[in-house]
């Protein structure tokens, strides 16, 4: 009888445990595109109205040519843009929803650069300064352009024509002494634009900044959620779920509007033929046509900040850079 009772208890425990064990269906990560030989590490990503995918090259030293790699919707290479009037430390890229202008955050020079999508000709859209650490871009319904400053802990704003800019918000919650040493990173508004959400990479947080519906001014930032390992690129979906690149965990973490994790998608599956399989240091993401496109930055941080991360030796093996994609649905 004791043996039977023990067996029943173990069986009941298994029934309770099994659904929890399968809580994270990580979905399927596919390789969307392979960058040309010798390409810089892919960082920012955006998709235009035709479905073409644009990816910025990131050289942390900021030397050499500034490049943007363009692929069609099937992942086939179309052209490489050599960007003028910019450093090679390019990060965020986005298309202005009103004007269609392609804008790029130039971390090295401290400018937002307007780039011709056919020729690569660049002009300074707004100048902020290299000390800011410009990173990611977002837009509001009025056409204003926002860019995060990873080193200054600020979000800067200019109008759709560029030129003068202001500090929209600045906070210690947007700076970091952590690792990797980038504060304010990916940014995006929720559907009603009541708040801007900001990933803080070194703090492993997402910060919520209220936006006044009348004046458009920023309220007091608060921590929305914690413990996303290397929170990097960020977007909000139609249900205000927050999708975040966890660049030190090689996954996409999705939270609900209350900050609770509801999905963890993707993983790192090794380096094959010089290219990462799955996700390796995912940095930015863009949603289009039923997919979320993700850059595998594959950055060896030992060469950048002199400290090792769990992915450093794997990143050092990468000789051909890649872009991944996942279905834009929760598993």
C-alpha positions in Angstrom: 0.0 0.0 0.0 2.8 2.6 0.8 4.4 1.8 -2.6 1.1 2.3 -4.4 0.5 5.5 -2.5 4.0 6.8 -3.4 3.4 5.9 -7.1 0.2 7.9 -7.2 1.9 10.9 -5.6 4.7 10.8 -8.1 2.2 10.5 -11.0 0.2 13.4 -9.8 3.4 15.5 -9.4 4.3 14.7 -13.0 1.0 15.8 -14.3 1.4 19.2 -12.4 5.0 19.6 -13.5 4.7 18.8 -17.2 2.9 22.0 -18.4 5.4 24.1 -16.5 8.3 22.3 -18.1 6.9 23.2 -21.5 6.2 26.8 -20.6 8.7 28.3 -23.1 8.0 27.0 -26.6 11.0 28.8 -28.2 9.6 28.6 -31.7 11.7 28.4 -34.8 14.6 30.7 -35.7 15.5 30.7 -39.4 18.4 32.3 -41.2 17.0 35.1 -43.3 20.2 36.4 -44.9 23.9 36.1 -44.9 25.9 39.3 -45.2 28.7 39.6 -47.9 32.2 38.5 -47.0 34.0 41.1 -44.9 30.9 42.9 -43.9 30.8 44.7 -40.6 28.8 43.4 -37.6 25.1 43.9 -38.3 23.4 46.1 -35.7 20.3 48.1 -36.7 17.6 46.8 -38.9 14.5 48.3 -40.7 12.1 47.2 -43.4 10.8 49.6 -46.0 7.3 49.6 -47.6 8.5 47.3 -50.4 9.6 44.7 -48.0 13.4 45.4 -48.5 15.4 44.9 -45.4 18.2 47.4 -44.5 20.9 46.6 -42.0 23.6 48.9 -40.6 27.2 47.8 -40.2 28.8 48.5 -36.8 32.5 49.0 -36.3 33.1 50.0 -32.7 36.2 51.9 -33.7 34.3 54.0 -36.1 37.0 53.7 -38.7 36.7 52.7 -42.4 33.6 53.0 -44.6 30.2 53.3 -43.2 27.9 50.7 -44.7 24.3 49.6 -45.0 23.4 46.2 -46.4 20.2 45.9 -48.4 18.3 42.6 -49.0 15.0 41.9 -50.8 12.1 40.2 -48.9 13.5 36.8 -49.8 16.9 37.5 -48.1 18.8 38.0 -51.4 21.4 40.8 -51.4 20.4 43.8 -53.5 23.2 46.4 -52.8 25.7 47.7 -50.3 25.4 51.4 -49.5 28.6 53.2 -48.7 27.3 56.0 -46.5 28.9 59.4 -46.8 29.2 62.0 -44.0 29.0 59.2 -41.3 31.3 57.1 -39.2 31.3 53.3 -39.5 29.8 53.0 -35.9 26.3 52.9 -37.2 23.5 51.6 -34.9 19.8 52.2 -35.2 18.0 52.7 -38.5 14.4 53.5 -39.3 12.1 54.9 -41.9 10.1 58.0 -41.0 6.5 57.0 -41.1 5.4 60.3 -42.7 8.2 61.3 -45.0 9.7 57.9 -45.8 13.1 59.3 -45.1 15.7 56.7 -44.0 17.4 57.9 -40.8 20.4 56.3 -39.1 21.9 56.8 -35.6 25.7 57.4 -36.0 27.2 56.6 -32.6 30.7 57.5 -33.7 29.9 61.0 -34.9 27.0 61.7 -32.7 24.5 62.6 -35.5 21.3 61.3 -36.9 22.0 61.0 -40.6 19.5 61.1 -43.4 20.6 58.5 -46.0 19.6 58.1 -49.6 18.5 54.5 -49.9 19.7 54.2 -53.5 23.1 55.9 -53.4 24.1 56.0 -49.7 24.6 59.8 -49.8 24.2 61.1 -46.3 23.5 64.4 -44.7 23.3 65.4 -41.0 19.7 65.4 -40.0 20.4 66.6 -36.5 23.7 66.9 -34.6 23.8 65.9 -30.9 27.4 64.9 -30.1 29.5 61.8 -29.9 29.4 61.8 -26.0 25.7 61.0 -26.1 26.2 57.5 -27.6 23.3 57.7 -30.0 21.6 54.3 -30.4 18.0 53.6 -31.4 15.2 55.6 -33.1 11.4 56.0 -32.7 8.6 58.3 -33.9 5.4 59.7 -32.5 2.2 60.4 -34.4 3.1 64.1 -34.8 6.2 63.1 -36.8 8.7 63.9 -34.1 11.9 61.8 -34.1 13.3 60.3 -30.9 16.8 58.8 -30.4 18.3 57.2 -27.3 21.6 58.2 -25.8 23.3 55.2 -24.3 26.1 57.2 -22.6 24.2 60.3 -21.6 21.1 58.5 -20.3 18.9 60.7 -22.3 16.2 60.6 -25.0 16.6 63.4 -27.6 13.8 64.7 -29.8 13.6 66.7 -33.0 10.8 67.3 -35.5 10.3 65.6 -38.9 12.6 68.1 -40.6 15.5 67.6 -38.3 17.8 70.5 -37.3 17.5 71.7 -33.7 16.9 69.0 -31.0 16.1 69.0 -27.3 16.6 66.6 -24.4 13.2 65.1 -24.0 14.0 63.2 -20.9 17.2 62.4 -18.9 17.4 60.0 -15.9 19.8 57.9 -13.9 17.4 55.0 -14.9 18.7 55.4 -18.4 22.4 55.2 -17.5 24.4 52.2 -16.3 27.5 51.0 -14.6 26.7 47.5 -15.7 27.7 45.2 -18.5 27.6 45.6 -21.5 28.2 49.3 -20.7 25.3 50.7 -22.7 22.4 52.5 -21.0 19.4 53.7 -23.0 19.1 51.5 -26.0 16.0 50.2 -27.9 12.9 52.5 -27.8 9.3 52.3 -28.9 6.0 53.8 -28.0 2.9 51.9 -27.0 -0.2 52.1 -29.2 -1.8 55.2 -27.6 1.6 56.9 -27.1 1.0 57.3 -23.4 4.5 56.0 -22.8 7.9 55.4 -24.4 9.6 52.1 -23.4 13.4 52.1 -23.2 15.7 49.1 -22.9 18.7 49.7 -20.5 21.3 47.2 -21.6 23.7 47.3 -18.7 21.0 47.3 -16.1 18.9 44.5 -17.7 15.8 46.6 -17.4 13.0 48.1 -19.5 12.1 51.7 -18.4 8.7 53.3 -18.9 8.6 57.0 -19.6 5.1 58.6 -19.5 4.2 61.0 -22.3 1.7 63.8 -21.7 -1.1 63.5 -24.2 -1.5 67.3 -24.5 2.0 68.8 -24.3 4.0 65.8 -25.4 6.4 66.3 -22.5 8.0 63.4 -20.7 6.9 62.4 -17.2 9.0 60.6 -14.5 10.7 57.4 -15.7 10.1 54.2 -13.8 11.4 50.7 -14.1 8.8 48.7 -16.1 10.5 45.3 -15.6 13.8 43.8 -14.6 16.1 40.9 -15.4 16.3 40.8 -19.2 19.9 39.9 -19.7 21.4 42.6 -21.9 18.1 44.3 -22.9 18.9 45.7 -26.3 16.5 46.3 -29.3 12.9 46.7 -28.4 9.5 46.9 -30.1 5.8 46.8 -29.0 3.3 44.8 -30.9 -0.4 45.6 -31.6 -1.4 44.3 -28.1 1.3 46.4 -26.4 3.4 43.3 -25.6 7.0 44.3 -25.4 9.5 42.3 -27.4 13.1 42.7 -26.3 16.5 41.4 -27.6 18.3 39.8 -24.6 21.8 40.1 -26.2 23.6 38.2 -23.4 21.0 35.4 -23.3 20.7 35.0 -27.0 16.9 35.1 -27.0 13.9 37.4 -27.5 12.0 38.0 -24.3 8.3 39.0 -24.6 6.4 40.6 -21.8 2.8 41.5 -21.5 1.7 45.1 -20.9 2.2 44.5 -17.1 5.8 43.4 -17.5 5.3 39.7 -17.0 7.3 37.4 -19.3 4.9 35.5 -21.6 7.4 34.1 -24.1 11.1 33.5 -24.6 11.9 32.9 -28.3 15.0 31.6 -29.9 18.4 30.4 -28.7 22.0 30.0 -29.8 22.8 26.7 -31.5 26.5 27.1 -32.2 28.7 28.4 -35.0 28.6 26.4 -38.3 30.7 27.3 -41.4 31.7 30.5 -39.7 28.1 31.7 -39.2 26.0 31.6 -36.0 23.0 29.2 -35.9 20.0 30.7 -34.2 20.7 33.9 -32.3 24.1 35.2 -31.2 24.2 38.6 -29.5 20.8 39.7 -30.9 20.9 43.5 -31.1 17.9 44.9 -33.0 14.6 43.7 -34.3 12.0 44.9 -36.9 8.5 43.6 -37.6 7.1 43.3 -41.1 5.0 40.9 -43.2 4.3 38.4 -40.4 7.9 38.2 -39.3 10.3 39.7 -36.8 13.8 40.3 -38.3 16.7 40.2 -35.9 20.4 41.2 -36.3 23.0 38.8 -34.9 25.6 41.4 -33.8 28.0 38.6 -32.9 30.2 41.0 -31.1 33.3 39.9 -29.2 33.1 42.3 -26.3 36.7 41.6 -25.3 37.8 43.7 -28.3 35.5 46.5 -27.3 35.4 46.9 -23.5 38.2 44.5 -22.5 35.9 42.2 -20.6 34.6 38.8 -21.5 31.0 37.8 -21.9 29.6 34.3 -22.2 29.5 34.7 -26.0 32.9 36.2 -26.5 34.7 33.1 -27.7 31.7 32.1 -29.9 31.6 35.6 -31.5 35.3 35.3 -32.2 34.6 32.3 -34.4 32.1 34.2 -36.6 33.5 35.0 -40.1 30.1 35.5 -42.0 27.5 37.7 -40.4 23.8 36.8 -40.5 20.3 38.1 -40.0 17.7 35.8 -38.4 13.9 35.9 -38.4 11.1 34.4 -36.4 7.3 34.4 -36.9 5.7 37.5 -35.4 3.3 35.4 -33.3 3.7 34.2 -29.7 4.4 30.4 -29.5 
